Amino acid sequence: VTSPNRPLWICDRLSKEFTNVQYSDNFTSRERLSLLSGVDRLSQCIGECERIHQTAVPLNYARHSLRSLTVWLFSLPFCLIEESGLLTGPIMAVIAWLLLGVYEIGYSIEDPFQGSLRLNILCDAIYRDVMYSSGEGMGGRRETA
């Protein structure tokens, strides 16, 4: 199954599964409502994450900050050469590495969901745990999003 929004598809699927579980002494209405409220909280968190993901830093700001940093790094050796002499090169390398690293960290913070989360591993572990606890083992069939 392909879906334009896989996390919300999973929440919808979880809600349907929890709703379709037969009533018994082992699974009461209170437990069902607790699970459904957990799915509701999860879908709210997904919405918050999507808002974070869609709020981008303006392109002009990003370009201007990189240009300013580059101009500053290119002009700094002229200020350091008199006092540092031959150490200006290594000093500049360390300063450039630190500041460009901070810039890159800021760039990655702008888009925190750019593949850093390995959801397949997490989903597979949850699937195995659920199948094991439900008594079906690994023989059950799995739907893909």
Secondary structure, 3 states (H helix, E strand, C coil): CCCCCHHHHHHHHHHHHHHHCCCCCCCCHHHHHHHHHHHHHHHHHHHHHHHHHHCCCCHHHHHHHHHHHHHHHHHHHHHHHHHHHHHHHHHHHHHHHHHHHHHHHHHHHHCCCCCCCCHHHHHHHHHHHHHHHCCCCCCCCCCCC
